[in-house]
């Protein structure tokens, strides 16, 4: 393929954004359909949340052993591999005759996202044409929110009003994945200077001198992902019980309010320093957890709606702040691996949250599960706030700050 048929830097930037949107579209596509699967196949809550949890567990395996792969083979190749696996997963879901296929589809989705997510996040940073470096982390949040919104609303609409409710949304996802694959394939090769590509498993490591920034970033992204795990694994069930409706479009639209709030908030965060964003995200997440517990305890639809909005805004601040901090702190040659390491810890906590919440909901009921999980996630939010503040304070005291702390100092002075 000649260079005349390749995208320029701006096209590469937007192709990476499309990959991020696809990853979250794939992740959220089954969420509205879990109650349908549960009703048709008589599945308890612990099974549906375990299907959800299979995704981050598979993703963790990729991140653990291949998290730095894009630093070796290039962002483009890693994204192509990930998108191909996501397309195969969509086909598996569309053809699923039983719950075993759902587990297989979620595992393939997790594997594909594991290869694509860190590579696409790094590609956004490296192909950012804006003078504002925070645009990359902001667009990462907006892209993932867009993908999730489309997944929830489109899946609900197709499942409710189109034929073949458990097939058509995944057929659409397959077509979109194919288009994204072509778009990434049209981006220029980025293997110059990397040497011979190595596909061997290689553990990812955190570069020296950025421990505090790394911990603050991981905790902040983990807050967003863990609260999101509760929302995506049990949200459809809560919405169904509170509204008293089985209309999947209504349920999907209600859940989509949260992802819309995430994306809209992200558009205004490009000027917010990462540490500030982490602190605000932690505070809003604490408030959202209180609202979530109130919605479950009192069976209040208005409180559930408020949780969708407050939780979505908190997610946007926490996720954007965590990524913004690590994007600036990580050395270029280790950026893909460092981002993957952040995602690794964050998805681990997401998986534990999803499976734990499902087990509690099955054994003790939905309300009790929320009452137990809310304070645990609140501790995580408080920890993110504290580490962000400690990182800022240490940067101010340090005469010779590390790369991560140097970034913090610049932000606090901006």
N, C-alpha and C positions, 0 to 999 in steps of 0.2 A: 504494500500500500504506500503510495507516494506521500510526501509531506503536504502536497496541495490538498489532500483529503483528510488531513489531521486537524484537530482543533488547536487553537492557540491557547495561551495561558488562561484567558478568561473562560474559554470553553471547558478546559480541564477543571477549573474551579467549580463551575456549575455542574459538571458531570459528577464530581465528588459529592456535591450537595445532593444530587439525585440518588446517589448510592446510600447516603445517610437516611434520606426519606424512605427509600425502599426497605432498609433494614427495620425501621420502626413500623412501616406498613405491614411487613411480614410478621413482626412480633405481635401486632395488635389485631391482625385479621381474624384469628379464632376467638377473640375475647367475647364478642357479642354472641357467638354461636355456642359457647359452653353450656348455657341452659338448654339449648336444643339437643346437643349431644347427650347431656345428662338425662333429659326426658326420654329420648328415643332408645338409649342404651342402658337406662337405669343406673346411672353412675352417681356415687356419693360425692360430696364436695371435695373430699381428700383426693379423689382420683382426678377431677378436673384441675385442681390446683397443682397436682403432681405433673399433669400434662404441661401446664404452664411452666412449672419449675424445671422440666427437662430441657427447656430452651437455654436458660442461663447456665445450667450444669454442663451442657455440651459446649457452650461458648467458652466456659472456663477452661476446659481441656485444651481448646485451640489456643487461648491466650497464654496458658501456662507453658506450652511447649513450642508454639509458633507465633507468640505475640510480637516478636521482633522480625518476623519474616519479611515484611515490606521494606525493612531497612537493608535487607540482603537482595531480594529479587525485584524490588521496585514497588511503588504504590499501585501502579497500573495492573501488574500481574496479580497482585494480592486481591485487588478489587474484582478483577474478572473471575477469579476462582470463587470468591465469596458470592458474587451475584449468580453465578451458575448453580451453586448449591441451593440458593434461595429459590431459584426457578424450579429445580427438581423437587424441593420441599412443597411448593405450591401444587405440583402435580400429584404428589403423594396425598396431600389433604383432599384434593378434589376427588380422588379415587377411593378414599378411605371407607372400608366396609365395617371396621370395628375400631375399638379404642387403641389397639396395638399400632395401627397405622397413624393415629394421632401422635403417639409417642415418637414414632419414626419421623414424622413430618416436623415435629418440634425440634428433634435432635438435629436434623438436617438444617433447619432454620438457624439453630444456635451455631453450628459449624460454619455456615456461610457468613453469618454476622461476625463471628470471631475473626475470620480472615479479612472481611471488608471494613469493619468499623474503625479500627485503629489506622488502617491505611488511608481511608477516606478522610478521617479527621486530620491526619498529617498533611494530606494533599491540599486540603483547604488552607492550612496555614502557609504552605510553601507556594501556593499559586494565588494568594490573596493580592489583588491588584489595587486595593485601597491603602492609603497611607496609615489608616487606623488598624493596628494589629489585633484589636479586639473584635473586628468584624468576623474573623474566622470562628471564634467560639460562639458569637451571637448567631451566625448563620447555621452552625451545627445544631443549636437548640431549635431554631426556627424550622430547619429542614426536618428534624426528627418529629417535631410537633405536627408539621404538615402531613407527614406520612402516617402518623398515628390518627390524626383527625379523619383523613380519607378512609383509613382502614375501618374505624368504628362506624362512621356514618354510611359509607358505601356498603359495608358488609351487612349492616342492619337493614338498609333499603333492599338490597338484593335478596337477602334471606326472607324478608317479609313479603315482598311483592313480585319477585321474579320466580320463574320455575327453577327447580333443582337448587333449593336454598343452601345446601351444604356443598355445592359444587361451583356455582357461578362466580362467587367472589374470589375463589382461588384460581379460577380460569382467567379472570381479569388480572389478578396478581402475577400469574405466569407471563401474560403478554407484556405487562409493564416491566417485569424483570428482564425479559428479552430485549426490550427497547433500551433499558439502562445498560445492558451488556454491550449493545451496539455502540451506545454513546461513549462508554469507557474505552471500547476498542478503537474509537476514533481519536483518542488522546495520544499525544506523542509518547514515545518510549522514554522512560526516566531511569534507565539502568546505567547511564554513563557514569563512570567513576566508581561503580559498585563492585567491580571485579566479577568473577564467575559466580552465578547465582547458586546459592546453597539452600536445598530444601530439607536439610537435616533438622530434626528437632533441636531447639536451642533455648535454654531457659532465659527468660528476660530478667534484666537486673536494673535496679534504679541507679542512675548516675550519681556520683558523689556530690556532696555539697548542697543537696536540696531536700533533706529529710523532712523538715518542718513543712515546707511548701507542699511536698508530696502527701504528707499525712492530712493536711488541711484540705487538699484537693480531693483525695480519696473519700474522706468523711463527707464532704459536701455532695459529691456525685452519688455516694451511697445513700444519703438521705433522700435525694430525688428518686433514685431507682427503687429503694425499699418502699417508700410511700406509693410509688407507682405500681409496685408489685401487688400491694393490697387492692389498689384501685382496679387493676386489670384482671386480677384473678377472682375477686369477689364482688367487684363493682356492678357487674351485670345482674348478679343475684340480688344485691341490695336494691338496685334500681327496680328490679322486677317486683320485689316484695313491697317497696314503698309506693310505687305507682299503681300496683294492682293490675298491670297490663302485661300482656304477652307480645305486644307489638314490638318487634325487634328494631324497627326504625326509631321508635320513640326511645327505646333503651339506648341504642347506638348514638342518637343525637344528644341524649342526656350525658352520656359518657364523653361525647365529643366536646362538650362545653369545656372540660378540663384541658384537653389538648389545644383547643382554640386559645384559651387563656395563656397556655405556655407559649405558643407561637406569637401572640400579640404582645406579650410582655417582653419577649426576646428582642423585638424590634426597637425597644427603647433602652436596651442595656449596653449598647456599644460604647457609651461614654462612661459607664460605671466601672470603677476599679474592681479588680477581682476580689480583693479582700472584703470590700464593702458588700459586694454581691453575695459572698458566702455568708456573711453575718446576717444580712437582710433575709436571705433564703432560709437560714436556720430559724430565725424568729417567725417568719411566715409559716414555715412547716410546723412549728410547735402549735401555732394558732389553728392551722388546718387539722392537725391531729385531734385537738380538743373538739372542733366542729364535727369531725368524723365520729368521734365517740358519742357525741350528743345525738347525731343523726341515728346511730344504731340503737342507742338506749331508748330514745323517745319515738322512734319510727317516724321521724320528721322528714318529709320530702323537701321543704324549704332549706333545712339544715344540710341535707345531702347536696342540694344544688349549690349552697354556699361553700361546701367542702370542695366541690368541683372547681369553683373559681379560685378560692383562697389556696387550695392545694396546687392548682395549676400555676398560679403566680409564684408560689414558693418554690415549686419545682424549677421554674425557669431561672430564678435568681440563683438557686443552689447549683444547678447543673452548669449554667453559663459561667458562674464564678469559679467553680472547680476546674473546668476545662481552660478557662482563661489564664488561671494561675499556672497550670502545668504547661500550657502551650508556650508561655514566655520563659519558664524556668528550664525546660528541657533542652539540652544541646541538640542541634539539628541532626547530627549523625545517629542520635539515639531517640529521636522524637517518636517514631512509630512504636518502638518497644516500650517507651515510657508511658505513652498514651494507653497502650494495651495493658500495661501493668495496673494503671488506674482503673480501667474497665474490668480487669480480672477481679480485683477486690470488691468493686462495686456490684458486679453481677453475682459474686459469691454471696454477699449479704442479701441481694434480691432473691436469689434462689432459696436461701434459708427462710426468708420472710414469707415467700409464697407458700412453700410446703408447710411451714409451721402454722400459718394462718388457716390453711385448708384443714390440717389435722385438728386444730382447735375448733373450727367451725363445725366439723363433722361430729366431734365428740361432745362439745359443750354448747354448740349453737353459735349463730353468727354474731349476736350481740356480745357474748362473753369473749369470743375470739378478738373482736375489735377492742374490747376493754383491756385485754392483756397485751395486745400488740402495740397499742397507741403509746403507753408509757415507755416501752422498750425503744421504739423509734424516736421518742422524745429525747432519750439519753443520747442517741446518735446525733441528733440535731444540736444539742447543747455542746457535745464534743467538737463538732465542726466549728461552731462559733468560737469556742475557747482556743482551738489550735490556730484559727485564722488570726485572732487577736495576739496570741503568743508570737506568731511569725512576724507580724507587724512590729511588735515591741522589740523583738530581738534585732530586726533590721535597723531600727532606729538607734539601738545601742552599739551596734557593730561598727568598728572602724574599717574592717576589711570584710565586707559581706560576701557570702557565697553567691553564685549566679542566681539561685532562687531568691535569696534575701535581697540581692541587688534589685531584682525585679520588684520585690515588695516595697523597697524604699522609693523607687521611682513612682510606684502607684500611689503611695501615701502623699507624695509631694505634688502629684498631678491634680 
